[in-house]
Amino acid sequence: MIHGGKRLVGNVDISGAKNAALAIIPATLLAKGLCRVENIPDIRDVRLMMDIIRHLGASVRRLNTNTYEIDTTSITSHTVPDAMARKMRASYYFIGALLGRSGRAEVAMPGGCNFGVRPIDQHIKGFEALGARVKTENAVITASSRELLGGSVYFDLVSVGATINVMLAAVRAKGMTIIENAAKEPHIVDLANFLNLMGADVRGAGTDVIKIRGVESMHGCDYSIIPDQIEAGTYMVAAAATGGDVWVRNVIPKHLDSISAKLVESGIDVEEYDDSVHVIAHGRPLKCNIKTMPHPGFPTDMQPQFAAMLAIAEGTSIISEGIWDNRFRYVEQLLRMGASIQVEGKAAIIEGVPFLKGAPVRADDLRAGAAMVIAGLVARGTTTIEDIHLIERGYENILGKLTALGADISRIQDEDDDPNRVIPMVSSL
Ligand code: EPZ
């Protein structure tokens, strides 16, 4: 529940990057050894991923909130069952990691946010380029290869997941692998740095050509995950939307360039320092147009949050979604709060209104949920958001961090809310 209308003021410390952690945790399987990883965000998806790692036979010790020791010396299974795999998208990284470790993997089809169809044809294309045989039967992906051989793969489109999955399978393959049209997100670079610390030979991460020379063996290492670009961007937009003045700390400003640029276009001051950005809003944001693109373009994972801010901006903005087929489902929830938005295919036309009105709404997915939190913070009156577990999949301690910034936000458990209730996917109703 949020009582809106309060400016956010003060400091917020950003946690480790979810999408880097979800690639690095499976990557520990590529060595028979001990990895000590710091700055892992304390979020649901990480807890789920640790359950899968334990299920495979590795031992996991949690040294503190954000530090884990993962010992993958002995693995007893190569199967990730449906009940675990379907809870998130990143479970499919275990295909690449198990293929890379011992040439076989059996992973049930992944779940994840519902933005329309989320195919994995590019992942399969990559595994087959390394000589693996991949088949999908009753929603289980089986990949196997007697010996992975380095190969070349030119992705038809830029895919973060496929780039990560092929990197995981290729680091131990015999010979050279060349990935072209690779994704360049910060978490791709973070994974490459982690793999190289484990003894791999990955070059070019962060560009669209990644070259991987296979190595015989890899070893455990100590590592610290980069700060989360999208969590940081979410707090920057929340500060801007509420007319606030917030120091967002523990960030890599370079990773935030496209987000800062759009905020400046909306009339917000963004001052950059070594490991923090200072966001100062002066009154109502101005309109701006956004096109989501692969990194270093504007990140699709910041699209819903910006829509919540532009809903109350001066003027009419256009957001076009360049990555996902259907990532405007949350607009329906903003309309319930008085927004004036029209969705035309992969574009949303947002006519700024003077204010939003609090209402009961729900989180459709992780970033849509974050958008509803921002809408609730700026709205007049009270907003209740259902299904906030979807938000907690990717935001560590969001209630604590927002409360410290002056938000009037609290968790309410309505009587019939059974935490174990499984909400059937719409498609399966
Ligand atoms: C990752 O998803 C992120 N998830 C998503 O963030 C993010 O939106 C997305 O990258 C884009 O940045 C994780 O990292 C766990 P893609 P991923 O493969 O890897 C199509 C969040 O909020 N495609 O880059 O699944 C696909 O349909 C989440 O943290 C194929 O056609 O995204 C999409 O249109 C939500 N075939 C486009 O490519 C394939 O084999 C980009 O998808 C793979 C993808």
Residues whose N, C-alpha, C, O or C-beta is under 5 A from the ligand:
A	BS01	EPZ	N19 R89 A90 C113 V117 R118 P119 I120 D121 Q122 H123 V158 S159 V160 G161 A162 T300 D301 I323 W324 L366 R367
